[in-house]
Amino acid sequence: MDVEIDALVIGAGFAGLYQLHSLRDRLGLSTRVLEAGGDLGGTWYWNRYPGARCDSESHAYRYFFSRELNEEWEWSERYPGPPEILRYLGRVAEKFDLRRDIRFGCRVVSARYDETANRWLVQTDVGERYAATYLVAAVGCLSSANIPDIPGLGEFGGRWFHTGKWPHEGVDLAGQRVGQIGTGSTGIQAAPVIAQTAAHLTVFQRTPTYSVPARNAPLTPEFKRWVRENHAEIRAIACSTPNGHAFRIADRNVADVTPDERQAIYEAAWARGGLQFRATFRDLMTDQAANDTAAEFLKARIRAIVRDPKTAAALADIDHPYATKRPPIDTDYYETFNRGNVTLVDLRADPIERITPRGIRTRSAEHALDIIVFATGFDAMTGPLLAIDIRGRDGRALREEWRAGPQTYLGLQAPGFPNFFTITGPGSPSVLTNMPVAIEQHVEWITDCIGYLRQHGIDSIEPDPEAVQRWGEHVNEAANATLLSKAKHSWYYGANVPGKPRVFMPYAGGLARYRRICEDVAAKGYDGFWLHRRGEREIPRARGGTAGEFAVARGPGV
Ligand SMILES: Cc1cc2nc3c(=O)[nH]c(=O)nc-3n(C[C@H](O)[C@H](O)[C@H](O)COP(=O)(O)OP(=O)(O)OC[C@H]3O[C@@H](n4cnc5c(N)ncnc54)[C@H](O)[C@@H]3O)c2cc1C
């Protein structure tokens, strides 16, 4: 028998928890969350690898919707790790009594839109069935682990793990020869910590990238007090910046300062640490010559830290502009290569041929290993959505509709999938932001939208394909206005997953601008969407509408 509810939410991370609270407690809808994991937390439930930590600063990595919650919660460190984030989300669940409507250990495998009943029929891997009017995918952008197809993995005599599915009981690395594949944000966090306990760590690097020291530290009592007392100001900054972080981007171009001043600015940003390095100049993400100055500064740092010149050269041989791939921050990443028990293998010079029973064989050598760590990231953004067999109007499959790349309006809805919403979906700023801020914006927009539908007796909403096409063009235009389009091998383009269409997935026009566009669309009666009342033959347009001119959206955002 189907469980009949108003709204079904898939995923119990930051997005799913707030969506449940909003739909259930603000709109009064019967709402259920289904979560594949054994508990809440999403990313932080799954990613418990050594060194795992948030790169966003804790005072902005939080919900802002509840003043009371903010006043009672205090982060202990500049960047929280999984245990503290899980405690935070646990507190949120307790405060808003969320657990009673979450079903854990239950993966959604299919969702089919029944046009006659205007219901989504959802099936799980434990044989449960739900029927809901609204379906919200809060499945996360980085929740579908990507394990590269390297021949021989099945023959490996040791153990292997993906960082995004790290055993909760931990892995004893003492005395082990560990091979780590991958040097993105996760690999850069993990290597220094693995090296501290492993007998030997071999880091297999295909694509080097820039990293800036995180400079994590306990928060001082003064800072904690400042955070408590300035909740509204922190929120206002996070909502007004392109990336949703609580720091502003400097209002100057690289060419506005002398080379000496520029060097001093970079030195200060390096000393301060964190993602704020990217905020030193306004044009770092839009002007190649400006970006080159940051890139050169960071490469020089690598060469200064790493003692072995060959290793330093391989780490600094970076082929893309700074921050055009997700910019990592680290704790002693480059210093780790000065340890006697750490080796770097440059896969561009010496590619992996196969995994053997004993370890990993590259063209020039076999590296004996007890453990392989895949820090190889995720089938980002579309992966978790397409893992579900989602069928919309006329049985159309999302997997087919998105074969050549995701098609959305505002990253919120796909055409032909009425009442189906995605949080931080492709075509929204999502992974280019401090995500809780982007998540809150989406959850609130979706909640307002559903509230509007119910108030106006409207049965379903879906985007006008024409608006979808224009939005797709605008997403491309926004990426092309920045240097992000120069890192074609980044996961923003889906390049880490063989066969995935090469489409720039997140919206690079900036979160603040995106928020204005979404507000404008809603204020115009959901311009660019079709609002449908059952019994009416035609699906009417929301309004005659501009269907997304996005005139406010000119100029680079990121
Ligand atoms: C290692 C790592 C570090 C990160 N660091 C930062 C950072 O510093 N700053 C930042 O802003 N963001 C960071 N992120 C991004 C992070 O994902 C977001 O900040 C945030 O946690 C996303 O919340 P979410 O609820 O949207 O998704 P998630 O936290 O990914 O939660 C989605 C949930 O949906 C569940 N799910 C998926 N498919 C199904 C299904 N079919 N059925 C049932 N359940 C399903 C998953 O199990 C998961 O629990 C990081 C991500 C990773 C992986």
The ligand as a Tripos MOL2 file, in Angstrom:
@<TRIPOS>MOLECULE
LIG
   53    58     1     0     0
SMALL
NO_CHARGES

@<TRIPOS>ATOM
      1 C1         34.3020   16.2740    1.2800 C.3       1 LIG1
      2 C2         33.3700   17.4050    1.0370 C.ar      1 LIG1
      3 C3         33.6580   18.6500    1.5510 C.ar      1 LIG1
      4 C4         32.7780   19.7030    1.3400 C.ar      1 LIG1
      5 N1         33.0880   20.9320    1.8420 N.ar      1 LIG1
      6 C5         32.2560   21.9610    1.6360 C.ar      1 LIG1
      7 C6         32.5450   23.2550    2.1160 C.ar      1 LIG1
      8 O1         33.5920   23.4960    2.6840 O.2       1 LIG1
      9 N2         31.6430   24.2390    1.9050 N.ar      1 LIG1
     10 C7         30.4970   24.0180    1.2410 C.ar      1 LIG1
     11 O2         29.7070   24.9400    1.0870 O.2       1 LIG1
     12 N3         30.1860   22.8090    0.7770 N.ar      1 LIG1
     13 C8         31.0400   21.7780    0.9470 C.ar      1 LIG1
     14 N4         30.7230   20.5490    0.4490 N.ar      1 LIG1
     15 C9         29.4710   20.3760   -0.2750 C.3       1 LIG1
     16 C10        28.4000   19.7630    0.6440 C.3       1 LIG1
     17 O3         27.8790   18.6910   -0.0570 O.3       1 LIG1
     18 C11        27.3470   20.8080    1.0080 C.3       1 LIG1
     19 O4         27.9400   21.8140    1.7980 O.3       1 LIG1
     20 C12        26.1420   20.2890    1.7950 C.3       1 LIG1
     21 O5         26.5050   19.3800    2.7760 O.3       1 LIG1
     22 C13        25.1270   19.7140    0.8410 C.3       1 LIG1
     23 O6         23.9710   19.3700    1.5300 O.3       1 LIG1
     24 P1         22.7900   18.6540    0.7510 P.3       1 LIG1
     25 O7         21.7630   18.3440    1.7470 O.co2     1 LIG1
     26 O8         22.4230   19.4170   -0.4450 O.co2     1 LIG1
     27 O9         23.4500   17.3190    0.1730 O.3       1 LIG1
     28 P2         24.1420   16.1080    0.9120 P.3       1 LIG1
     29 O10        24.7580   16.5390    2.1750 O.co2     1 LIG1
     30 O11        25.0130   15.4510   -0.0980 O.co2     1 LIG1
     31 O12        22.9220   15.1520    1.2800 O.3       1 LIG1
     32 C14        22.2280   14.4580    0.3070 C.3       1 LIG1
     33 C15        21.6910   13.1930    0.9210 C.3       1 LIG1
     34 O13        20.8250   12.5910   -0.0220 O.3       1 LIG1
     35 C16        20.9500   11.2090    0.1140 C.3       1 LIG1
     36 N5         20.5050   10.5900   -1.1260 N.ar      1 LIG1
     37 C17        21.0060   10.7610   -2.3730 C.ar      1 LIG1
     38 N6         20.3220   10.0080   -3.2570 N.ar      1 LIG1
     39 C18        19.3760    9.3560   -2.5490 C.ar      1 LIG1
     40 C19        18.3580    8.4310   -2.8980 C.ar      1 LIG1
     41 N7         18.1790    8.0210   -4.1610 N.pl3     1 LIG1
     42 N8         17.5400    7.9520   -1.9280 N.ar      1 LIG1
     43 C20        17.7000    8.3670   -0.6240 C.ar      1 LIG1
     44 N9         18.6620    9.2220   -0.2440 N.ar      1 LIG1
     45 C21        19.4840    9.7170   -1.1930 C.ar      1 LIG1
     46 C22        22.4180   10.9680    0.3730 C.3       1 LIG1
     47 O14        22.6200    9.7540    1.0340 O.3       1 LIG1
     48 C23        22.7620   12.1590    1.2340 C.3       1 LIG1
     49 O15        22.7240   11.8350    2.5870 O.3       1 LIG1
     50 C24        31.5980   19.4880    0.6150 C.ar      1 LIG1
     51 C25        31.3360   18.2380    0.0740 C.ar      1 LIG1
     52 C26        32.2080   17.2100    0.2730 C.ar      1 LIG1
     53 C27        31.8930   15.8700   -0.3270 C.3       1 LIG1
@<TRIPOS>BOND
     1     1     2 1
     2     2     3 ar
     3     2    52 ar
     4     3     4 ar
     5     4     5 ar
     6     4    50 ar
     7     5     6 ar
     8     6     7 ar
     9     6    13 1
    10     7     8 2
    11     7     9 ar
    12     9    10 ar
    13    10    11 2
    14    10    12 ar
    15    12    13 ar
    16    13    14 ar
    17    14    15 1
    18    14    50 ar
    19    15    16 1
    20    16    17 1
    21    16    18 1
    22    18    19 1
    23    18    20 1
    24    20    21 1
    25    20    22 1
    26    22    23 1
    27    23    24 1
    28    24    25 2
    29    24    26 1
    30    24    27 1
    31    27    28 1
    32    28    29 2
    33    28    30 1
    34    28    31 1
    35    31    32 1
    36    32    33 1
    37    33    34 1
    38    33    48 1
    39    34    35 1
    40    35    36 1
    41    35    46 1
    42    36    37 ar
    43    36    45 ar
    44    37    38 ar
    45    38    39 ar
    46    39    40 ar
    47    39    45 ar
    48    40    41 1
    49    40    42 ar
    50    42    43 ar
    51    43    44 ar
    52    44    45 ar
    53    46    47 1
    54    46    48 1
    55    48    49 1
    56    50    51 ar
    57    51    52 ar
    58    52    53 1
@<TRIPOS>SUBSTRUCTURE
     1 LIG1         1 GROUP 0 **** ****
